[in-house]
Amino acid sequence: MNILVLGSGGREHTLAWKIAQSPLCNNLFVAPGNGGTDQVATNLPISVDDFQAVGNAILEHNIDLLVVGPEAPLVAGVRDYLEADERYHNLKIVGPGSKGAQLEGSKDFSKAFMVKHDIPTGKAETFRKGQLSEAINYLDTISPPFVLKADGLAAGKGVIITEDKGEAIKSLKEMLENSMFGEASEKVLIEEFLDGIELSVFVLTDGTNYKILPEAKDYKRIGDGDTGPNTGGMGAISPVSFADDSFMSKVEERIIKPTVNGLREDDIEFIGFIFIGLMNVNGDPYVIEYNVRMGDPETQAVIPRLDTDLAALLKAAATGDLQNTDLAIREDFAATVVMVAGGYPASYNKGDAIEGISNANSLVFHAGTKKDGPGLVTNGGRILAVTALGTDLASTVEKAYDDVTNIRWDNVSYRRDIGKDLLELQ
């Protein structure tokens, strides 16, 4: 197969790295890719939201399988665009159409879906532009912490959690009146706070059947001890110690099956990944959110644990044949530490020379990098994800940090406590 991966982050580098190992893969392309993806594939200088250019590349390179990495083109309807054109009738696509992508594209839609299909989740109310006073009054009916969620896509940063009512009111004004997250916050959900331990579960579905991939725990805030603003993700650990067989059985019966069946009952064809953000509340799983793609940086911890041909798995999903495909998972632990440009998630510098990657013993997945002559320079906020594999969590985390400390650029930053909370639970 000729395969095209759409996207430019660490998730896409990881997917491309694994797909490139498959004997089914003849030619591999990533659009637009980054400084790491061109080590395992051919980068194409195409924006993920330029559907015409994507379509032209599919024809030019005789693409058999399209794997859509990020959420934005899915919500915007890249699948719908391609399926509407007879020229792409033989193309296999991993990623839902725009209707299914609303599970991530609209928090209001996903919450209504969960309520309709009796999927455990926190209570919530939705407020629109012009309903600020009603939203403020609603705060009086619930106990802090207050959870405010922008309805639409906000690059993983559209959630505000605060104990302070005054701060919640200020944030509501910023979101509903001042477009804090652009169109994404024209509607805002005020949601019940769920007190527990968070984790992510990943499912690949062909619309009827599904495979449960390794779970992971990610670390969203910029600072050690989960302090500071939210980011796209600062690290991940897989597996998660408290996600034992008993807990995962509850997840499958109460959440995964009702989700896959609910999509089918609602006549929503969904082929691709479902990322389920969960809260473990006293041993019971509750859904915080859905995403309609793999997570970043969770992908960098999850995919290296697959002892399976990923291209074969993706092809099976795209052709409705998952029930006849095996999924094998390595017993190893994976620890991923994300290295970012200083200042991220606010302003940061680009173009700084990166050194030390070639000496790493761990896997190094690129996100915000680009080639500059023979070398690499920073080209984003999150720059690299360093993933170590090992037989126990403590030594695996140590191995990852050993390599992190030897990779350098000006004003590099990273969290120093990835996995610490899980180690303390042991």
Secondary structure as UniProt FT lines:
FT   STRAND          2..7
FT   HELIX           10..19
FT   TURN            20..21
FT   TURN            23..24
FT   STRAND          27..32
FT   TURN            35..36
FT   HELIX           37..39
FT   STRAND          42..43
FT   TURN            48..49
FT   HELIX           51..60
FT   TURN            61..62
FT   STRAND          65..68
FT   HELIX           71..76
FT   HELIX           78..83
FT   HELIX           86..88
FT   TURN            89..90
FT   STRAND          92..94
FT   HELIX           98..105
FT   HELIX           107..116
FT   TURN            117..118
FT   STRAND          124..128
FT   TURN            129..130
FT   HELIX           132..139
FT   TURN            140..141
FT   STRAND          146..150
FT   TURN            155..156
FT   STRAND          159..162
FT   HELIX           165..176
FT   TURN            180..181
FT   HELIX           182..185
FT   STRAND          187..191
FT   STRAND          197..205
FT   STRAND          210..212
FT   STRAND          216..218
FT   STRAND          221..223
FT   TURN            224..226
FT   STRAND          227..230
FT   STRAND          235..238
FT   TURN            241..242
FT   HELIX           245..251
FT   HELIX           252..256
FT   HELIX           257..265
FT   TURN            266..267
FT   STRAND          272..281
FT   TURN            282..283
FT   STRAND          284..291
FT   TURN            296..297
FT   HELIX           298..302
FT   HELIX           303..305
FT   HELIX           310..318
FT   TURN            319..320
FT   HELIX           322..324
FT   STRAND          333..341
FT   TURN            342..345
FT   HELIX           357..359
FT   STRAND          363..366
FT   STRAND          369..372
FT   TURN            373..374
FT   STRAND          375..378
FT   STRAND          382..390
FT   HELIX           393..404
FT   TURN            405..406
FT   TURN            410..411
FT   STRAND          412..413
FT   TURN            418..419
FT   HELIX           420..425
//
